[in-house]
Amino acid sequence: MLGRVGRSISACLHRLLWHAHTPSPRVAEFLCHLVSGGIGSFWKGITPKLVESASKGAVLLYAKEAIDDACAGAGIGPTAAGFLAGGGGGVCQTVVMGPCTFLVTAVVTSGKDTTVSSQLARTWKEKGIVGFYPGGVAIAFRQASNWASRQGFTQAVRSRYRKAAYGDEAKKLSVTEEAGCGMLGGMLSCWNHPFEVARIEMQARAVAGESYMSMTTVFRSVYAQYGMEGLFKGVIPRMGLNIWQTLFMVTGAGLIKERLGQ
C-alpha cells in the first residue's frame, strides 16, 4: 500500500516537473491544463511510471546496499560510502529508467491519441531498443548524482546533527530525527537539476522527431535562451520529489535494514 501511494505521488510530481520545464511556464497555462485535462491528467503515463518505480527501486536498493556493505567492509567512512553506494546504484537504474521515462515523456508531450502501447510499438518498429534510450547519458548522470547526493548528503547531515546535538557521531537518532536528516539531504540533492532539464528536452525532441542534441548542447542551448534560471526550471516540485524519495529509499531503507538486523 505504501509503495502504491509513493508511486502515485511520484507520477503527479513528475507531471508538475514536466509542466514547469515547458519554455514559458505560467500559472494561467497550468490552470488551463487543469481545466482541459482534469485532475486525472496529472497521472497521465502512470502505467510505465509504475513499472519504472517498482523496477528502479528494486535495482537501487539491491545495488546501493551491496556497495554500501562492501565499502563498510573496506573501512570507508559512512559519508564517503554513502556517495559511492548511491552513485553506483543510480547508474544501475538507467537500464530500466531509460525506456520508462521515455514513454512517460512521450504520452505527456504528445497529443491525446498517443498511448503508451502505441508509442512503444512505433518506437520499436522505427528504431528498435536503442530508440528507448534518448537522453540515456543525462539519465545516467542524473541518477548517479541523484542517489550519490541523497545518500551521501543524508549521511553527512546525520553525522553533523549527531555531533551538534549530542556530541557523539555514533549516537542513535529517533525516527523523527532520521526523517528530518533525510528531508534536508533530499533538498540538498537538487543541485543536479540541470541533468533533469537535459533529460526532458532530449526525450521530448526524440518524441517530436527533431534532430538529436547531446547533453552538453542542450545545456548550452537552454543557457543561451533562458540563462542559469532555465537550467533550474521546475526545481521546486523536484524538491518535493527528492524529499519523499530520500525518505522512502534512504531513510526508510536504513531503518528497515536496522530492524531486520536486530
Backbone torsions as a table, in degrees:
resi	resn	phi	psi	omega
1	MET	NA	-45.4	-179.4
2	LEU	-61.9	-40.1	178.9
3	GLY	-63.9	-40.3	179.6
4	ARG	-65.2	-40.7	177.9
5	VAL	-62.5	-44.9	-179.3
6	GLY	-61.2	-43.2	-179.1
7	ARG	-68.6	-33.1	177.1
8	SER	-65.8	-43.4	176.3
9	ILE	-60.7	-42.5	-178.6
10	SER	-60.5	-43.8	-179.0
11	ALA	-61.0	-44.3	-180.0
12	CYS	-65.3	-44.7	-179.5
13	LEU	-66.5	-36.3	177.0
14	HIS	-66.4	-34.5	176.2
15	ARG	-64.8	-42.7	176.6
16	LEU	-62.9	-38.3	178.2
17	LEU	-61.4	-48.0	-179.9
18	TRP	-60.3	-43.2	-178.9
19	HIS	-60.6	-39.2	-179.5
20	ALA	-72.4	-21.8	-178.5
21	HIS	-85.6	-8.4	179.9
22	THR	-63.2	154.0	-171.5
23	PRO	-51.2	-36.2	-178.0
24	SER	-137.2	69.4	-178.3
25	PRO	-63.0	131.2	179.1
26	ARG	-139.3	154.4	178.5
27	VAL	-60.8	-40.8	-179.5
28	ALA	-62.1	-39.7	178.9
29	GLU	-65.4	-40.9	178.3
30	PHE	-61.9	-46.4	-179.9
31	LEU	-66.6	-35.7	177.5
32	CYS	-62.1	-42.6	177.5
33	HIS	-63.4	-40.7	179.5
34	LEU	-62.4	-42.6	-179.5
35	VAL	-68.6	-42.7	-176.3
36	SER	-75.5	-35.6	-176.1
37	GLY	-105.2	-16.6	-178.8
38	GLY	80.0	169.4	-177.8
39	ILE	-62.8	-29.5	-179.0
40	GLY	-65.6	-21.7	-178.3
41	SER	-66.9	-19.4	178.6
42	PHE	-75.4	-7.6	175.2
43	TRP	-111.9	19.3	178.2
44	LYS	-66.1	134.5	-177.5
45	GLY	83.5	19.1	-175.8
46	ILE	-69.9	-24.8	-178.8
47	THR	-61.7	-55.5	176.4
48	PRO	-64.9	-26.1	178.8
49	LYS	-67.5	-37.8	177.3
50	LEU	-64.2	-43.1	178.2
51	VAL	-63.1	-44.6	179.9
52	GLU	-61.4	-47.3	-175.8
53	SER	-63.6	-41.3	-179.9
54	ALA	-67.0	-46.0	-175.2
55	SER	-75.0	-42.0	-178.0
56	LYS	-69.6	-30.9	177.1
57	GLY	-65.8	-43.0	179.2
58	ALA	-64.5	-45.1	179.8
59	VAL	-62.0	-45.9	-177.9
60	LEU	-62.0	-51.8	-175.5
61	LEU	-61.4	-43.0	-178.8
62	TYR	-64.7	-50.6	-176.5
63	ALA	-68.1	-44.9	-176.2
64	LYS	-62.6	-47.6	-177.9
65	GLU	-69.0	-34.1	177.9
66	ALA	-65.3	-43.5	179.0
67	ILE	-67.2	-40.7	180.0
68	ASP	-61.9	-43.7	178.0
69	ASP	-63.4	-40.4	179.6
70	ALA	-64.8	-39.8	178.4
71	CYS	-64.9	-41.7	178.9
72	ALA	-62.7	-40.8	178.7
73	GLY	-65.9	-26.1	179.8
74	ALA	-88.1	1.4	177.6
75	GLY	83.9	15.1	179.2
76	ILE	-79.5	139.2	-178.8
77	GLY	-63.2	158.7	-175.3
78	PRO	-61.9	-36.8	-179.4
79	THR	-69.4	-48.7	178.4
80	ALA	-62.7	-41.1	178.2
81	ALA	-62.6	-37.4	178.5
82	GLY	-62.0	-44.5	178.8
83	PHE	-64.7	-43.6	-179.3
84	LEU	-66.5	-45.5	-178.6
85	ALA	-65.3	-45.4	179.4
86	GLY	-63.0	-43.7	179.5
87	GLY	-62.8	-45.2	179.2
88	GLY	-63.7	-43.9	178.2
89	GLY	-63.9	-37.5	179.6
90	GLY	-64.0	-42.5	178.4
91	VAL	-61.5	-41.8	179.3
92	CYS	-60.1	-31.0	-179.0
93	GLN	-66.0	-24.2	-174.7
94	THR	-56.7	-32.4	-178.2
95	VAL	-57.1	-43.3	-178.0
96	VAL	-93.6	-25.5	-176.2
97	MET	-77.3	-30.5	-179.1
98	GLY	-52.9	-60.0	-179.3
99	PRO	-64.2	-39.3	-175.9
100	CYS	-67.7	-47.0	179.3
101	THR	-66.8	-32.2	176.6
102	PHE	-62.6	-45.0	-179.4
103	LEU	-67.5	-38.2	177.0
104	VAL	-62.6	-46.9	179.0
105	THR	-61.0	-38.5	-178.7
106	ALA	-63.0	-48.2	-177.4
107	VAL	-73.4	-24.2	179.2
108	VAL	-79.3	-39.8	-174.9
109	THR	-90.5	-17.3	-178.8
110	SER	-89.0	-178.3	-179.2
111	GLY	-72.5	176.5	-176.8
112	LYS	-65.2	-24.2	-177.6
113	ASP	-77.3	-11.8	-178.7
114	THR	-81.4	120.9	177.0
115	THR	-113.2	167.4	179.4
116	VAL	-60.9	-45.5	-177.4
117	SER	-65.9	-40.3	-179.4
118	SER	-68.3	-39.7	178.8
119	GLN	-68.5	-38.9	178.2
120	LEU	-60.9	-47.6	-178.6
121	ALA	-64.7	-42.7	-178.6
122	ARG	-65.0	-43.9	-179.1
123	THR	-66.2	-42.6	179.5
124	TRP	-62.9	-40.9	-178.2
125	LYS	-68.4	-40.2	-174.8
126	GLU	-83.5	-38.1	-170.8
127	LYS	-129.9	-9.8	-178.3
128	GLY	73.9	-159.9	-175.1
129	ILE	-63.4	-31.1	-179.1
130	VAL	-63.4	-29.5	-178.2
131	GLY	-64.8	-16.1	179.9
132	PHE	-90.0	2.2	-176.3
133	TYR	-121.0	33.6	170.9
134	PRO	-67.7	137.3	-177.4
135	GLY	79.6	13.1	-178.3
136	GLY	-61.2	-37.5	179.0
137	VAL	-64.5	-43.7	179.4
138	ALA	-63.0	-38.6	179.1
139	ILE	-64.3	-43.9	-179.6
140	ALA	-61.3	-46.5	178.3
141	PHE	-63.5	-42.5	-178.5
142	ARG	-63.8	-48.3	-176.6
143	GLN	-68.2	-39.7	178.0
144	ALA	-62.3	-47.8	-179.2
145	SER	-72.9	-31.7	176.2
146	ASN	-54.9	-60.9	-171.2
147	TRP	-80.2	-25.8	172.1
148	ALA	-63.6	-41.8	-179.3
149	SER	-71.8	-45.7	-178.1
150	ARG	-62.3	-46.9	-180.0
151	GLN	-70.9	-47.5	-175.8
152	GLY	-67.5	-46.5	179.9
153	PHE	-65.6	-37.8	178.9
154	THR	-63.3	-42.9	177.1
155	GLN	-62.9	-41.2	-179.6
156	ALA	-65.6	-42.0	179.3
157	VAL	-64.4	-41.9	177.7
158	ARG	-56.4	-50.5	-176.7
159	SER	-61.1	-44.9	-178.6
160	ARG	-70.0	-34.9	178.4
161	TYR	-67.6	-43.7	178.9
162	ARG	-59.0	-43.5	-178.1
163	LYS	-67.9	-41.2	-178.2
164	ALA	-71.8	-40.7	-174.9
165	ALA	-85.2	-34.2	-173.3
166	TYR	-124.4	-10.2	-177.9
167	GLY	71.5	16.7	-177.2
168	ASP	-145.0	112.8	-178.2
169	GLU	-70.9	-10.0	179.3
170	ALA	-99.7	1.0	-177.7
171	LYS	-61.8	135.8	177.7
172	LYS	-76.3	129.9	-179.1
173	LEU	-95.3	155.0	175.1
174	SER	-74.3	166.9	178.7
175	VAL	-60.9	-40.2	178.9
176	THR	-62.5	-43.2	178.9
177	GLU	-66.4	-40.0	177.1
178	GLU	-61.2	-42.2	-180.0
179	ALA	-64.3	-41.2	178.4
180	GLY	-61.8	-42.5	177.5
181	CYS	-64.3	-39.3	178.7
182	GLY	-65.7	-39.8	179.3
183	MET	-64.2	-42.8	179.2
184	LEU	-67.5	-40.5	177.4
185	GLY	-62.1	-39.4	177.8
186	GLY	-64.7	-41.9	178.7
187	MET	-64.3	-43.0	-179.2
188	LEU	-64.3	-26.8	-177.2
189	SER	-73.5	-2.4	179.8
190	CYS	-76.3	0.0	179.4
191	TRP	-58.2	-26.2	-175.0
192	ASN	-90.7	17.3	-175.5
193	HIS	-54.3	-33.4	177.7
194	PRO	-54.3	-30.4	176.9
195	PHE	-64.3	-35.5	178.5
196	GLU	-69.3	-39.4	176.2
197	VAL	-60.0	-45.1	179.9
198	ALA	-64.6	-41.7	179.8
199	ARG	-60.1	-47.7	-178.6
200	ILE	-63.9	-43.5	-179.4
201	GLU	-64.4	-44.0	-178.7
202	MET	-65.5	-40.7	179.3
203	GLN	-72.2	-38.3	178.7
204	ALA	-64.4	-38.2	177.5
205	ARG	-65.7	-38.9	178.8
206	ALA	-64.9	-42.3	178.9
207	VAL	-63.4	-38.5	-178.3
208	ALA	-80.1	-4.0	179.8
209	GLY	76.4	19.8	-179.8
210	GLU	-84.1	166.2	-176.7
211	SER	-63.4	150.7	-178.4
212	TYR	-69.6	139.3	173.4
213	MET	-127.9	133.8	178.1
214	SER	-73.1	167.9	-178.7
215	MET	-61.1	-43.8	-179.5
216	THR	-66.6	-35.1	177.5
217	THR	-65.6	-39.4	177.1
218	VAL	-62.8	-44.0	178.2
219	PHE	-56.9	-47.4	-178.6
220	ARG	-64.6	-40.9	-178.8
221	SER	-65.3	-46.8	179.8
222	VAL	-64.0	-42.3	-179.1
223	TYR	-65.0	-39.7	-179.6
224	ALA	-65.0	-36.6	-177.2
225	GLN	-84.9	-40.4	-170.9
226	TYR	-121.8	-3.7	-178.2
227	GLY	74.6	-168.9	-179.1
228	MET	-60.3	-32.6	179.8
229	GLU	-58.8	-36.0	-179.2
230	GLY	-63.3	-29.7	179.9
231	LEU	-76.9	-8.8	179.7
232	PHE	-122.7	23.3	174.5
233	LYS	-63.8	134.6	178.0
234	GLY	81.3	14.0	-175.7
235	VAL	-70.6	-25.9	-179.4
236	ILE	-67.1	-52.9	175.4
237	PRO	-63.4	-27.1	177.7
238	ARG	-66.3	-34.2	176.8
239	MET	-60.8	-43.4	177.7
240	GLY	-61.2	-42.7	178.6
241	LEU	-62.1	-46.3	-178.8
242	ASN	-65.0	-37.6	-179.5
243	ILE	-62.7	-50.6	-175.5
244	TRP	-70.4	-34.4	178.5
245	GLN	-67.2	-37.0	176.9
246	THR	-66.5	-40.3	178.5
247	LEU	-64.0	-39.8	-179.0
248	PHE	-73.1	-50.2	-166.0
249	MET	-98.0	-14.6	178.2
250	VAL	-111.6	-64.6	-179.5
251	THR	-63.7	-51.0	-179.1
252	GLY	-61.6	-44.6	-180.0
253	ALA	-62.3	-39.1	179.4
254	GLY	-66.1	-41.0	179.7
255	LEU	-66.4	-41.4	178.5
256	ILE	-65.4	-43.4	179.3
257	LYS	-61.5	-39.5	179.0
258	GLU	-65.0	-42.4	179.2
259	ARG	-65.7	-42.2	-179.5
260	LEU	-66.5	-29.1	-179.0
261	GLY	-79.3	-13.1	-179.0
262	GLN	-79.1	NA	NA
